[in-house]
Each structure stands twice: as structure tokens, then as C-alpha cells.
């Protein structure tokens, strides 16, 4: 049975909840089990995934969150560093990671992408993680 770790940034709780609904519904249909780790924001997601990797309990990881552009450059740093951190983990640890961190201009854009009736990016991130897990098995990588 597949066991995954979902790391979700709770900064925008309503968006995080919708992303979670999409991801968990996808995993439930595949018969996968999962644990959920909540972190304050997107910047903290890579560190939490790294801790989960170190635990050795999971076959894959799903990163969920949202960063909405504000009036400062903070947005740019959070977006690039969270993406860079997750990519680095995937490459260095051969980790199957589904990337579901929305990087948007407005909260309205985030809802369109997160909603299970519209963009359903939570589902997309879960499907990406599942596909990468399957690819690792196909390649017989441990």
C-alpha cells in the first residue's frame, strides 16, 4: 500500500483546505494512505518534506500551499525558494514530490486553481506524486 506525506501551508487556510480536498480525494480513490503535516507558510514546506524524508515512512510527498503577490518582493523570494528547495530534495533524495504550491496574483486566481470543481491543483499534485512513485518502481530505484 502506498503511504504519502502531505505537507500543507496553512497561511491561506481556505485555499489550503480546498487543495487538501482535491489531494486527499485523489489518494482515497487510489487506496493510498497519508499523513498530513501543517506548516505556517510555503517557505516552510521544503524543511518539513526533508524531515518526512528522513523519517523513512513515506513513498512520496505532496506539497500544497499558496503564495499571493503583495506589494513587496517577499513573494518572489518565497516562490523561488520553496520551489528550489523542493526540487533540490527531489533530485538529491530521489523523492517523488507532487508540487501543489500556487503562485498567483490574487486570491480569486488562487480559488479558481484550488477549487475541486475547477482547477483542482490539489488533485494534480497528488497525481504527480503517484506518477513519480510509479516511475521510481519502473526504474527499480530505491
C-alpha positions, 0 to 999 in steps of 0.5 A: 500500500502506498503511504504519502506525506502531505505537507500543507501551508496553512497561511491561506487556510481556505485555499489550503483546505480546498487543495487538501480536498482535491489531494486527499480525494485523489489518494482515497480513490487510489487506496493510498494512505497519508499523513498530513503535516501543517506548516505556517507558510510555503517557505516552510514546506521544503524543511518539513518534506526533508524531515518526512524524508528522513523519517523513512515512512513515506513513498512520496510527498505532496506539497500544497500551499499558496503564495499571493503577490503583495506589494513587496518582493517577499513573494518572489523570494518565497516562490523561488525558494520553496520551489528550489528547495523542493526540487533540490530534495527531489533530485538529491533524495530521489523523492517523488514530490507532487508540487501543489504550491500556487503562485498567483496574483490574487486570491480569486486566481488562487480559488479558481486553481484550488477549487475541486470543481475547477482547477483542482491543483490539489488533485494534480499534485497528488497525481504527480506524486503517484506518477513519480512513485510509479516511475521510481518502481519502473526504474527499480530505484530505491 
